[in-house]
Amino acid sequence: MLREEVLSLLKGAEGPLSGEAMRRGLGVSRAAVWKAVEELRQEGYVISSAPNRGYMLVSSPDLLSPGELSGVLAGRLIGRELLCLETVDSTNNEVKRRAEEGAPEGLVVLADRQTGGKGRLGRTFVSPPGQLYFTVLLRPSCSLRELMWLTAWAAVSVCDGIERACAFRPGIKWTNDIIVDGRKLCGILTELGIEGESGAVRYAAVGIGVNVNETAADFGPELSPVAISLAQIMGTPPRRAALAAAILTALDDNYRRFPGDKAAFLERYRAGCLTVGQQVRLVRGETEETGFAEGVDEDFALVVRLDDGSRKAVSSGEVSVRGMLGYAD
């Protein structure tokens, strides 16, 4: 869409950009450029214009669009194709549908609102408008064992992106929750497409949801003790497009090193994992055990010394950390 292409040019310009230069670059008429600029202004973009100087982007609304992201992600694998939706059942579902249709690796689906957002273990992920929800389609060439490291890899990348955009680094609750002040800022859900006969991995859909603009009142009495947003932490959070760009570029940078640079990422994951050194409760089905989280092993599994003195490496199931996300027993 021409509007998105004009926006991408304006965002990438270091100063005023003439209508003639945009016309030539896009292969359209001056009138088409003017119309695209007016459409952007109607969406809330402040664009100055002056004779003999051209157009300049002054300020932007908090919107997600290909034009907001394509310039930053140009030349990268992740973000080579962008789909920005107002509403979707789940960005993970949309990516899985498109993966089955042959969509390329690196596709990113973003949405302003999810009607059926998903969390781990079949839970619902509440997804009101104004936050950041997106899923990345990956087709990694690796063993199934190595693929099990992908969520931990994504968690490190999300922390990298938030640090770039917000100037603070959150922690990780094993294995996939991003935590600030004992409350959840972001969740990650990785879903896989496996070939039935061979067991080969066809794709991975890595979904990420970040609480950006909620207040305590938005969360309500049930969620406010266990959830937190960037607005609560920072007062004024970054625009969602800037945050998405920071996380997606971090994911792209780090995915280039997956899975070969495991030792470095394991060290970084261990350094950021808030679960280690804490009393934990393990829940799998009807079985519940308590113990002490001693560390993260070579496969990113959580090593727990149970109350009976035995040790186990936990690679799935629910792990609650005492004093975090409502676990106070």
C-alpha positions as CSV (number, residue, x, y, z in Angstrom):
1,M,0.0,0.0,0.0
2,L,1.4,3.4,-1.0
3,R,0.6,5.0,2.4
4,E,2.9,2.5,4.1
5,E,5.7,3.0,1.5
6,V,5.5,6.8,2.0
7,L,5.6,6.4,5.8
8,S,8.6,4.1,5.6
9,L,10.4,6.7,3.4
10,L,9.6,9.6,5.8
11,K,10.7,7.6,8.8
12,G,14.0,6.7,7.2
13,A,14.7,10.3,6.1
14,E,17.2,12.4,8.1
15,G,15.5,15.6,7.1
16,P,12.8,16.9,4.7
17,L,12.1,14.7,1.7
18,S,10.7,16.2,-1.4
19,G,7.6,15.0,-3.1
20,E,9.5,14.7,-6.3
21,A,12.1,12.4,-4.7
22,M,9.3,10.2,-3.3
23,R,7.5,10.2,-6.6
24,R,10.6,9.0,-8.5
25,G,11.5,6.4,-5.9
26,L,8.0,4.9,-5.7
27,G,7.2,5.3,-9.4
28,V,3.9,7.2,-8.8
29,S,2.6,10.7,-9.4
30,R,3.1,13.7,-7.2
31,A,-0.7,13.7,-6.6
32,A,-0.5,10.1,-5.3
33,V,2.3,11.1,-2.9
34,W,0.2,14.0,-1.7
35,K,-2.8,11.8,-1.2
36,A,-0.8,9.3,0.8
37,V,0.6,12.1,3.0
38,E,-2.9,13.3,3.7
39,E,-4.1,9.8,4.6
40,L,-1.2,9.6,7.1
41,R,-2.2,12.9,8.6
42,Q,-5.7,11.7,9.0
43,E,-4.4,8.8,11.0
44,G,-2.6,11.1,13.4
45,Y,0.8,11.5,11.9
46,V,2.1,15.1,12.1
47,I,3.9,15.8,8.8
48,S,5.3,19.2,8.1
49,S,5.6,20.5,4.5
50,A,7.3,23.5,3.0
51,P,7.8,24.7,-0.6
52,N,11.1,23.7,-2.1
53,R,12.0,21.6,1.0
54,G,9.4,18.8,1.1
55,Y,7.8,16.7,3.8
56,M,9.2,15.8,7.2
57,L,7.7,13.5,9.8
58,V,7.4,15.4,13.1
59,S,5.5,13.0,15.3
60,S,3.7,9.7,15.1
61,P,0.7,8.1,16.8
62,D,1.0,4.8,18.6
63,L,0.1,2.6,15.7
64,L,1.4,-0.7,14.3
65,S,1.8,-0.9,10.6
66,P,4.3,-2.2,8.0
67,G,5.3,1.4,7.2
68,E,6.4,1.8,10.9
69,L,8.5,-1.3,10.9
70,S,9.7,-2.1,7.3
71,G,12.5,0.4,7.3
72,V,14.0,-0.8,10.5
73,L,13.7,-4.5,9.5
74,A,14.9,-4.1,5.9
75,G,17.4,-6.8,5.0
76,R,16.6,-8.9,8.0
77,L,15.2,-12.4,8.0
78,I,12.7,-11.8,10.8
79,G,10.4,-9.1,9.5
80,R,10.9,-9.9,5.8
81,E,7.2,-10.1,5.6
82,L,4.9,-8.1,7.9
83,L,1.1,-8.5,8.6
84,C,-0.5,-5.9,10.9
85,L,-4.1,-6.7,11.9
86,E,-6.6,-4.7,14.0
87,T,-8.1,-7.9,15.4
88,V,-7.3,-11.6,15.2
89,D,-8.2,-14.7,17.2
90,S,-4.5,-15.3,18.0
91,T,-1.4,-14.2,16.2
92,N,0.0,-17.7,16.8
93,N,-3.1,-19.2,15.1
94,E,-2.7,-16.8,12.2
95,V,1.0,-17.7,11.8
96,K,0.2,-21.4,11.9
97,R,-2.4,-21.0,9.3
98,R,0.0,-19.2,7.0
99,A,2.8,-21.6,7.8
100,E,0.6,-24.5,6.5
101,E,0.0,-22.5,3.3
102,G,3.8,-22.1,2.8
103,A,4.5,-18.7,4.2
104,P,8.3,-17.9,4.3
105,E,10.4,-18.0,7.4
106,G,10.6,-14.6,9.0
107,L,6.9,-13.7,8.6
108,V,5.7,-11.5,11.6
109,V,2.0,-11.1,12.4
110,L,1.1,-8.3,14.7
111,A,-2.3,-7.4,16.1
112,D,-3.8,-4.6,18.1
113,R,-6.2,-7.0,19.8
114,Q,-6.6,-10.8,20.1
115,T,-10.0,-12.4,20.8
116,G,-8.6,-15.8,21.7
117,G,-5.1,-15.1,22.9
118,K,-3.3,-18.2,24.3
119,G,-0.9,-18.8,27.1
120,R,0.9,-21.9,28.3
121,L,-0.9,-25.1,29.3
122,G,-4.1,-24.1,27.4
123,R,-4.7,-21.0,29.4
124,T,-6.3,-17.9,28.0
125,F,-4.1,-14.9,27.5
126,V,-6.1,-11.7,28.1
127,S,-5.4,-9.4,25.1
128,P,-7.0,-5.9,25.3
129,P,-6.2,-3.3,22.7
130,G,-3.2,-1.0,23.1
131,Q,-0.6,-3.6,24.0
132,L,1.9,-5.5,21.8
133,Y,1.1,-8.9,20.5
134,F,3.0,-10.6,17.7
135,T,4.2,-14.0,16.5
136,V,7.2,-14.9,14.4
137,L,7.3,-17.8,11.9
138,L,10.6,-19.7,12.1
139,R,11.7,-22.8,10.2
140,P,14.8,-23.8,12.0
141,S,17.1,-26.5,10.7
142,C,18.0,-28.3,13.9
143,S,17.3,-31.4,15.9
144,L,14.2,-31.7,18.1
145,R,16.4,-31.6,21.2
146,E,17.9,-28.3,20.0
147,L,14.4,-26.9,19.2
148,M,13.5,-27.3,22.8
149,W,16.0,-24.5,23.5
150,L,14.1,-22.0,21.3
151,T,11.8,-20.5,23.9
152,A,14.7,-19.8,26.3
153,W,16.5,-18.2,23.4
154,A,13.5,-16.1,22.7
155,A,13.3,-15.0,26.3
156,V,16.9,-13.7,26.3
157,S,16.0,-11.9,23.0
158,V,12.9,-10.3,24.5
159,C,15.0,-9.0,27.4
160,D,17.5,-7.6,25.0
161,G,14.8,-5.8,23.0
162,I,13.2,-4.4,26.1
163,E,16.5,-3.2,27.4
164,R,17.2,-1.5,24.1
165,A,13.9,0.3,24.0
166,C,13.3,1.0,27.7
167,A,16.8,1.2,29.3
168,F,16.2,-1.4,31.9
169,R,16.5,-5.2,31.8
170,P,13.8,-7.5,33.1
171,G,14.3,-11.0,34.5
172,I,13.1,-14.4,33.4
173,K,10.9,-16.7,35.3
174,W,11.7,-20.2,34.0
175,T,11.0,-20.8,31.3
176,N,9.1,-18.2,29.4
177,D,7.7,-15.3,31.6
178,I,9.4,-11.9,31.6
179,I,9.3,-10.4,35.1
180,V,9.7,-7.0,36.7
181,D,9.3,-6.5,40.5
182,G,7.9,-10.0,40.9
183,R,5.1,-9.4,38.3
184,K,4.6,-10.5,34.7
185,L,5.4,-8.0,32.0
186,C,5.5,-10.4,29.0
187,G,4.7,-14.0,28.1
188,I,6.1,-16.2,25.4
189,L,4.4,-19.1,23.8
190,T,6.2,-21.4,21.2
191,E,4.1,-23.8,19.2
192,L,5.5,-26.3,16.8
193,G,4.4,-27.9,13.5
194,I,5.7,-31.5,13.4
195,E,5.5,-33.9,10.4
196,G,3.6,-36.9,11.6
197,E,5.5,-39.7,9.8
198,S,9.1,-38.5,10.2
199,G,8.8,-36.3,13.3
200,A,10.7,-33.6,11.4
201,V,10.0,-30.0,12.5
202,R,8.1,-28.0,9.9
203,Y,7.9,-24.7,11.6
204,A,7.9,-22.9,15.0
205,A,5.5,-20.1,15.9
206,V,7.0,-17.9,18.6
207,G,4.3,-15.7,20.1
208,I,5.1,-12.7,22.3
209,G,2.7,-10.5,24.3
210,V,3.9,-7.4,26.2
211,N,1.9,-5.4,28.6
212,V,2.5,-1.8,27.4
213,N,-0.2,0.6,28.4
214,E,-2.3,-1.0,31.1
215,T,-2.9,0.5,34.5
216,A,-3.7,-1.3,37.7
217,A,-7.4,-0.5,37.1
218,D,-7.1,-2.1,33.6
219,F,-5.7,-5.3,35.1
220,G,-8.4,-5.4,37.8
221,P,-8.2,-6.9,41.3
222,E,-7.4,-10.4,40.1
223,L,-4.5,-9.6,37.8
224,S,-3.0,-6.4,39.3
225,P,-1.0,-8.3,42.0
226,V,0.6,-10.5,39.4
227,A,0.9,-8.4,36.2
228,I,2.7,-5.1,35.4
229,S,3.0,-2.9,32.3
230,L,5.6,-0.6,30.9
231,A,3.4,2.3,31.6
232,Q,3.4,1.4,35.3
233,I,7.2,0.9,35.3
234,M,8.2,3.9,33.2
235,G,5.3,6.4,33.3
236,T,5.6,7.0,29.6
237,P,6.3,3.8,27.7
238,P,7.9,3.7,24.2
239,R,5.6,3.6,21.2
240,R,4.6,0.1,20.4
241,A,6.2,0.2,17.0
242,A,9.5,1.2,18.5
243,L,9.2,-1.6,21.1
244,A,8.3,-4.1,18.4
245,A,11.3,-3.0,16.3
246,A,13.7,-3.4,19.2
247,I,12.5,-6.9,20.1
248,L,12.3,-8.1,16.5
249,T,15.8,-6.9,15.7
250,A,17.1,-8.6,18.9
251,L,15.3,-11.8,17.9
252,D,16.8,-11.5,14.4
253,D,20.3,-10.9,15.7
254,N,20.1,-13.8,18.1
255,Y,18.4,-16.3,15.8
256,R,21.3,-16.0,13.4
257,R,23.3,-17.7,16.2
258,F,20.8,-20.4,17.0
259,P,21.5,-23.2,17.9
260,G,25.3,-23.0,17.4
261,D,26.1,-20.4,20.0
262,K,24.3,-22.3,22.8
263,A,27.0,-21.9,25.4
264,A,26.9,-18.1,25.3
265,F,23.1,-18.1,25.4
266,L,22.9,-20.6,28.2
267,E,25.2,-18.4,30.3
268,R,23.0,-15.4,29.5
269,Y,19.8,-17.3,30.3
270,R,21.2,-18.5,33.6
271,A,22.3,-14.9,34.5
272,G,18.8,-13.6,33.9
273,C,16.8,-16.5,35.4
274,L,15.0,-15.3,38.6
275,T,13.8,-18.8,39.4
276,V,17.2,-20.2,40.4
277,G,17.9,-20.0,44.1
278,Q,14.2,-19.9,45.0
279,Q,11.7,-22.2,46.6
280,V,9.4,-23.6,43.9
281,R,6.3,-25.7,43.4
282,L,6.1,-28.1,40.5
283,V,2.7,-29.0,39.1
284,R,2.2,-31.7,36.4
285,G,-1.4,-32.9,36.1
286,E,-2.6,-33.9,39.5
287,T,0.9,-34.3,40.9
288,E,2.4,-31.4,42.9
289,E,5.9,-31.3,44.5
290,T,8.0,-28.6,46.2
291,G,11.7,-28.0,46.3
292,F,14.6,-25.6,45.7
293,A,15.6,-24.5,42.2
294,E,19.4,-25.1,42.0
295,G,20.1,-24.2,38.4
296,V,19.5,-24.5,34.7
297,D,21.1,-27.5,33.0
298,E,22.7,-27.9,29.5
299,D,19.2,-28.3,27.9
300,F,17.7,-25.2,29.6
301,A,15.8,-27.5,32.0
302,L,15.3,-26.4,35.6
303,V,17.3,-28.5,38.1
304,V,15.3,-28.8,41.3
305,R,16.3,-30.4,44.6
306,L,13.0,-31.8,46.0
307,D,12.1,-31.7,49.6
308,D,12.9,-35.4,49.9
309,G,16.5,-34.7,48.8
310,S,16.3,-36.1,45.3
311,R,17.0,-34.0,42.2
312,K,15.1,-33.7,39.0
313,A,15.5,-31.8,35.7
314,V,12.2,-30.2,34.8
315,S,11.6,-29.5,31.1
316,S,7.8,-29.1,31.1
317,G,4.8,-28.5,33.4
318,E,4.1,-25.5,35.6
319,V,6.7,-24.1,38.0
320,S,5.6,-21.6,40.6
321,V,8.2,-19.4,42.4
322,R,7.5,-18.5,46.0
323,G,6.9,-14.8,46.3
324,M,6.3,-14.3,42.5
325,L,3.0,-14.2,40.6
326,G,0.8,-14.9,43.6
327,Y,2.6,-18.0,45.0
328,A,2.9,-17.3,48.7
329,D,2.4,-20.8,50.3
